Amino acid sequence: MWKDKGAQVVTLTYACTGAIEELSVAFFTAADFASFAAMQIGGTVHAMVQGPSG
């Protein structure tokens, strides 16, 4: 975990079944609480933001 003046980065690894055995996702939170996540699959980085669900 990395922190600086309220900002932080946390990386989690998920165990999967199928084509990808493990998936690492980095979760970024800025000092103003803006947040997003990023993961790399097949050499491509995918950035994700929160959205409504349900």
MMTF fields as JSON, N, C-alpha, C and O atoms, coordinates in Angstrom:
{
  "mmtfVersion": "1.0.0",
  "mmtfProducer": "UNKNOWN",
  "numBonds": 215,
  "numAtoms": 216,
  "numGroups": 54,
  "numChains": 1,
  "numModels": 1,
  "chainsPerModel": [1],
  "groupsPerChain": [54],
  "chainIdList": ["A"],
  "bondAtomList": [4, 2, 8, 6, 12, 10, 16, 14, 20, 18, 24, 22, 28, 26, 32, 30, 36, 34, 40, 38, 44, 42, 48, 46, 52, 50, 56, 54, 60, 58, 64, 62, 68, 66, 72, 70, 76, 74, 80, 78, 84, 82, 88, 86, 92, 90, 96, 94, 100, 98, 104, 102, 108, 106, 112, 110, 116, 114, 120, 118, 124, 122, 128, 126, 132, 130, 136, 134, 140, 138, 144, 142, 148, 146, 152, 150, 156, 154, 160, 158, 164, 162, 168, 166, 172, 170, 176, 174, 180, 178, 184, 182, 188, 186, 192, 190, 196, 194, 200, 198, 204, 202, 208, 206, 212, 210],
  "bondOrderList": [1, 1, 1, 1, 1, 1, 1, 1, 1, 1, 1, 1, 1, 1, 1, 1, 1, 1, 1, 1, 1, 1, 1, 1, 1, 1, 1, 1, 1, 1, 1, 1, 1, 1, 1, 1, 1, 1, 1, 1, 1, 1, 1, 1, 1, 1, 1, 1, 1, 1, 1, 1, 1],
  "groupList": [{"groupName": "MET", "atomNameList": ["N", "CA", "C", "O"], "elementList": ["N", "C", "C", "O"], "formalChargeList": [0, 0, 0, 0], "bondAtomList": [1, 0, 2, 1, 3, 2], "bondOrderList": [1, 1, 2], "singleLetterCode": "M", "chemCompType": "L-PEPTIDE LINKING"}, {"groupName": "TRP", "atomNameList": ["N", "CA", "C", "O"], "elementList": ["N", "C", "C", "O"], "formalChargeList": [0, 0, 0, 0], "bondAtomList": [1, 0, 2, 1, 3, 2], "bondOrderList": [1, 1, 2], "singleLetterCode": "W", "chemCompType": "L-PEPTIDE LINKING"}, {"groupName": "LYS", "atomNameList": ["N", "CA", "C", "O"], "elementList": ["N", "C", "C", "O"], "formalChargeList": [0, 0, 0, 0], "bondAtomList": [1, 0, 2, 1, 3, 2], "bondOrderList": [1, 1, 2], "singleLetterCode": "K", "chemCompType": "L-PEPTIDE LINKING"}, {"groupName": "ASP", "atomNameList": ["N", "CA", "C", "O"], "elementList": ["N", "C", "C", "O"], "formalChargeList": [0, 0, 0, 0], "bondAtomList": [1, 0, 2, 1, 3, 2], "bondOrderList": [1, 1, 2], "singleLetterCode": "D", "chemCompType": "L-PEPTIDE LINKING"}, {"groupName": "GLY", "atomNameList": ["N", "CA", "C", "O"], "elementList": ["N", "C", "C", "O"], "formalChargeList": [0, 0, 0, 0], "bondAtomList": [1, 0, 2, 1, 3, 2], "bondOrderList": [1, 1, 2], "singleLetterCode": "G", "chemCompType": "PEPTIDE LINKING"}, {"groupName": "ALA", "atomNameList": ["N", "CA", "C", "O"], "elementList": ["N", "C", "C", "O"], "formalChargeList": [0, 0, 0, 0], "bondAtomList": [1, 0, 2, 1, 3, 2], "bondOrderList": [1, 1, 2], "singleLetterCode": "A", "chemCompType": "L-PEPTIDE LINKING"}, {"groupName": "GLN", "atomNameList": ["N", "CA", "C", "O"], "elementList": ["N", "C", "C", "O"], "formalChargeList": [0, 0, 0, 0], "bondAtomList": [1, 0, 2, 1, 3, 2], "bondOrderList": [1, 1, 2], "singleLetterCode": "Q", "chemCompType": "L-PEPTIDE LINKING"}, {"groupName": "VAL", "atomNameList": ["N", "CA", "C", "O"], "elementList": ["N", "C", "C", "O"], "formalChargeList": [0, 0, 0, 0], "bondAtomList": [1, 0, 2, 1, 3, 2], "bondOrderList": [1, 1, 2], "singleLetterCode": "V", "chemCompType": "L-PEPTIDE LINKING"}, {"groupName": "THR", "atomNameList": ["N", "CA", "C", "O"], "elementList": ["N", "C", "C", "O"], "formalChargeList": [0, 0, 0, 0], "bondAtomList": [1, 0, 2, 1, 3, 2], "bondOrderList": [1, 1, 2], "singleLetterCode": "T", "chemCompType": "L-PEPTIDE LINKING"}, {"groupName": "LEU", "atomNameList": ["N", "CA", "C", "O"], "elementList": ["N", "C", "C", "O"], "formalChargeList": [0, 0, 0, 0], "bondAtomList": [1, 0, 2, 1, 3, 2], "bondOrderList": [1, 1, 2], "singleLetterCode": "L", "chemCompType": "L-PEPTIDE LINKING"}, {"groupName": "TYR", "atomNameList": ["N", "CA", "C", "O"], "elementList": ["N", "C", "C", "O"], "formalChargeList": [0, 0, 0, 0], "bondAtomList": [1, 0, 2, 1, 3, 2], "bondOrderList": [1, 1, 2], "singleLetterCode": "Y", "chemCompType": "L-PEPTIDE LINKING"}, {"groupName": "CYS", "atomNameList": ["N", "CA", "C", "O"], "elementList": ["N", "C", "C", "O"], "formalChargeList": [0, 0, 0, 0], "bondAtomList": [1, 0, 2, 1, 3, 2], "bondOrderList": [1, 1, 2], "singleLetterCode": "C", "chemCompType": "L-PEPTIDE LINKING"}, {"groupName": "ILE", "atomNameList": ["N", "CA", "C", "O"], "elementList": ["N", "C", "C", "O"], "formalChargeList": [0, 0, 0, 0], "bondAtomList": [1, 0, 2, 1, 3, 2], "bondOrderList": [1, 1, 2], "singleLetterCode": "I", "chemCompType": "L-PEPTIDE LINKING"}, {"groupName": "GLU", "atomNameList": ["N", "CA", "C", "O"], "elementList": ["N", "C", "C", "O"], "formalChargeList": [0, 0, 0, 0], "bondAtomList": [1, 0, 2, 1, 3, 2], "bondOrderList": [1, 1, 2], "singleLetterCode": "E", "chemCompType": "L-PEPTIDE LINKING"}, {"groupName": "SER", "atomNameList": ["N", "CA", "C", "O"], "elementList": ["N", "C", "C", "O"], "formalChargeList": [0, 0, 0, 0], "bondAtomList": [1, 0, 2, 1, 3, 2], "bondOrderList": [1, 1, 2], "singleLetterCode": "S", "chemCompType": "L-PEPTIDE LINKING"}, {"groupName": "PHE", "atomNameList": ["N", "CA", "C", "O"], "elementList": ["N", "C", "C", "O"], "formalChargeList": [0, 0, 0, 0], "bondAtomList": [1, 0, 2, 1, 3, 2], "bondOrderList": [1, 1, 2], "singleLetterCode": "F", "chemCompType": "L-PEPTIDE LINKING"}, {"groupName": "HIS", "atomNameList": ["N", "CA", "C", "O"], "elementList": ["N", "C", "C", "O"], "formalChargeList": [0, 0, 0, 0], "bondAtomList": [1, 0, 2, 1, 3, 2], "bondOrderList": [1, 1, 2], "singleLetterCode": "H", "chemCompType": "L-PEPTIDE LINKING"}, {"groupName": "PRO", "atomNameList": ["N", "CA", "C", "O"], "elementList": ["N", "C", "C", "O"], "formalChargeList": [0, 0, 0, 0], "bondAtomList": [1, 0, 2, 1, 3, 2], "bondOrderList": [1, 1, 2], "singleLetterCode": "P", "chemCompType": "L-PEPTIDE LINKING"}],
  "groupTypeList": [0, 1, 2, 3, 2, 4, 5, 6, 7, 7, 8, 9, 8, 10, 5, 11, 8, 4, 5, 12, 13, 13, 9, 14, 7, 5, 15, 15, 8, 5, 5, 3, 15, 5, 14, 15, 5, 5, 0, 6, 12, 4, 4, 8, 7, 16, 5, 0, 7, 6, 4, 17, 14, 4],
  "groupIdList": [1, 2, 3, 4, 5, 6, 7, 8, 9, 10, 11, 12, 13, 14, 15, 16, 17, 18, 19, 20, 21, 22, 23, 24, 25, 26, 27, 28, 29, 30, 31, 32, 33, 34, 35, 36, 37, 38, 39, 40, 41, 42, 43, 44, 45, 46, 47, 48, 49, 50, 51, 52, 53, 54],
  "secStructList": [7, 3, 3, 3, 6, 6, 3, 3, 3, 3, 3, 3, 3, 3, 3, 7, 1, 1, 1, 7, 1, 3, 3, 3, 3, 3, 3, 3, 3, 7, 6, 6, 1, 7, 3, 3, 3, 3, 3, 3, 3, 6, 6, 3, 3, 3, 3, 3, 3, 7, 7, 7, 7, 7],
  "xCoordList": [0.848, 0.0, 0.893, 1.919, 0.493, 1.213, 0.28, -0.877, 0.752, -0.042, 0.788, 1.99, 0.136, 0.798, -0.26, -1.053, -0.283, -1.204, -2.654, -3.381, -3.072, -4.454, -4.682, -5.717, -3.742, -3.881, -3.321, -2.406, -3.872, -3.326, -3.549, -4.457, -2.705, -2.827, -2.762, -1.841, -3.745, -3.793, -3.9, -4.742, -3.058, -3.11, -3.565, -3.003, -4.586, -5.115, -4.994, -5.114, -4.758, -4.687, -5.847, -6.061, -6.593, -7.756, -7.43, -6.813, -7.839, -7.681, -8.89, -10.03, -8.644, -9.711, -9.647, -8.615, -10.752, -10.759, -11.024, -11.862, -10.334, -10.513, -9.21, -8.138, -9.3, -8.141, -7.104, -5.908, -7.545, -6.64, -6.638, -7.687, -5.475, -5.406, -5.39, -5.996, -4.695, -4.639, -4.851, -4.442, -5.489, -5.748, -5.388, -5.981, -4.418, -4.035, -4.728, -4.725, -5.326, -6.031, -5.476, -5.387, -5.102, -4.63, -5.783, -6.403, -6.063, -7.123, -6.467, -5.677, -6.796, -6.212, -7.269, -8.392, -6.904, -7.792, -6.993, -5.95, -7.48, -6.806, -7.179, -8.107, -6.458, -6.717, -8.138, -8.712, -8.713, -10.089, -11.124, -12.294, -10.703, -11.53, -11.999, -12.81, -11.505, -11.767, -11.059, -9.957, -11.676, -11.047, -11.265, -12.221, -10.353, -10.496, -9.616, -8.827, -9.757, -8.963, -8.369, -8.866, -7.294, -6.662, -6.144, -5.677, -6.238, -5.698, -5.098, -5.476, -4.162, -3.519, -3.883, -3.683, -4.424, -4.784, -4.199, -4.471, -3.404, -2.828, -2.009, -2.004, -1.307, -0.466, -1.2, -0.576, -2.514, -3.305, -3.792, -4.349, -3.582, -4.055, -5.499, -5.812, -6.356, -7.767, -8.044, -7.911, -8.428, -8.79, -10.282, -11.061, -10.68, -12.104, -12.483, -11.699, -13.667, -14.201, -15.496, -16.122, -15.889, -17.135, -18.333, -18.299, -19.377, -20.619, -21.786, -21.61, -22.966, -24.153, -24.418, -24.144, -24.939, -25.308, -26.631, -27.117, -27.176, -28.4, -29.622, -30.702],
  "yCoordList": [-1.175, 0.0, 1.238, 1.272, 2.262, 3.524, 4.626, 4.66, 5.542, 6.683, 7.947, 7.932, 9.053, 10.35, 11.429, 11.631, 12.129, 13.247, 12.855, 13.613, 11.692, 11.257, 10.395, 9.737, 10.377, 9.527, 8.152, 8.023, 7.128, 5.792, 4.893, 5.113, 3.882, 2.854, 1.507, 1.244, 0.662, -0.677, -1.659, -1.488, -2.684, -3.706, -5.02, -5.483, -5.615, -6.901, -7.904, -7.546, -9.154, -10.224, -11.173, -11.648, -11.446, -12.317, -13.644, -13.668, -14.744, -16.069, -16.327, -16.137, -16.756, -16.973, -18.406, -19.071, -18.858, -20.124, -19.807, -18.96, -20.461, -20.195, -19.782, -20.234, -18.918, -18.527, -17.747, -17.843, -16.981, -16.195, -16.82, -16.912, -17.248, -17.878, -16.859, -17.081, -15.728, -14.661, -13.33, -13.144, -12.412, -11.085, -10.073, -10.079, -9.199, -8.148, -6.86, -6.472, -6.2, -4.946, -3.9, -4.146, -2.733, -1.623, -0.646, -0.215, -0.303, 0.637, 1.938, 1.947, 3.045, 4.353, 5.248, 5.338, 5.914, 6.887, 8.167, 8.154, 9.274, 10.564, 11.231, 10.795, 12.279, 13.008, 13.568, 13.722, 13.876, 14.4, 13.277, 13.537, 12.037, 10.828, 10.378, 9.457, 11.008, 10.479, 9.135, 8.983, 8.155, 6.838, 6.153, 6.436, 5.247, 4.387, 3.164, 3.107, 2.208, 0.98, 0.715, 1.21, -0.076, -0.447, -1.868, -2.308, -2.576, -3.935, -4.137, -3.461, -5.072, -5.367, -6.783, -7.739, -6.901, -8.206, -8.287, -7.433, -9.304, -9.507, -8.338, -8.056, -7.64, -6.522, -5.207, -4.199, -5.184, -3.965, -3.55, -4.366, -2.273, -1.754, -1.28, -0.542, -1.706, -1.338, -0.477, -0.95, 0.779, 1.671, 1.579, 1.528, 1.557, 1.419, 2.512, 2.845, 3.058, 4.025, 3.474, 2.586, 4.011, 3.563, 4.062, 5.141, 3.279, 3.666, 3.109, 2.238, 3.594, 3.081, 1.625, 1.198, 0.894, -0.492, -0.801, -0.05, -1.899, -2.363, -1.921, -2.26],
  "zCoordList": [0.0, 0.0, 0.0, 0.679, -0.772, -0.849, -0.386, -0.805, 0.478, 0.936, 0.842, 1.105, 0.464, 0.435, 0.566, -0.353, 1.702, 1.93, 1.637, 0.995, 2.098, 1.925, 0.702, 0.605, -0.241, -1.425, -1.1, -0.286, -1.737, -1.52, -2.727, -3.529, -2.837, -3.86, -3.152, -2.379, -3.421, -2.847, -4.002, -4.883, -4.01, -5.055, -4.444, -3.451, -5.045, -4.604, -5.739, -6.911, -5.39, -6.381, -6.147, -5.032, -7.211, -7.151, -7.82, -8.885, -7.205, -7.801, -8.691, -8.267, -9.915, -10.889, -11.415, -11.327, -11.954, -12.674, -14.134, -14.443, -15.015, -16.438, -17.075, -16.671, -18.078, -18.88, -18.068, -18.345, -17.074, -16.234, -14.844, -14.207, -14.367, -13.051, -11.93, -10.882, -12.139, -11.157, -11.853, -12.999, -11.157, -11.693, -10.619, -9.541, -10.901, -9.965, -10.368, -11.536, -9.376, -9.615, -8.656, -7.453, -9.183, -8.362, -8.179, -9.15, -6.933, -6.587, -6.14, -5.196, -6.823, -6.562, -5.925, -6.42, -4.817, -4.181, -3.98, -3.327, -4.541, -4.423, -3.102, -2.42, -2.75, -1.508, -1.468, -0.39, -2.646, -2.692, -2.782, -3.06, -2.552, -2.543, -3.924, -4.025, -4.99, -6.328, -6.415, -5.887, -7.074, -7.105, -8.443, -9.166, -8.748, -9.91, -9.7, -8.757, -10.569, -10.498, -11.873, -12.885, -11.898, -13.161, -13.059, -12.008, -14.179, -14.243, -15.624, -16.581, -15.721, -16.993, -17.41, -16.661, -18.625, -19.175, -20.577, -21.421, -20.82, -22.146, -22.638, -23.837, -21.737, -22.124, -22.289, -22.623, -22.064, -22.173, -20.791, -20.057, -20.431, -19.149, -19.325, -20.259, -18.427, -18.435, -17.205, -16.076, -17.413, -16.311, -16.087, -17.038, -14.824, -14.481, -13.481, -12.592, -13.628, -12.681, -12.103, -12.682, -10.953, -10.34, -11.121, -11.712, -11.118, -11.766, -10.995, -10.144, -11.277, -10.576, -10.947, -12.068, -10.016, -10.271, -9.59, -8.745, -9.977, -9.317, -9.912, -9.427]
}
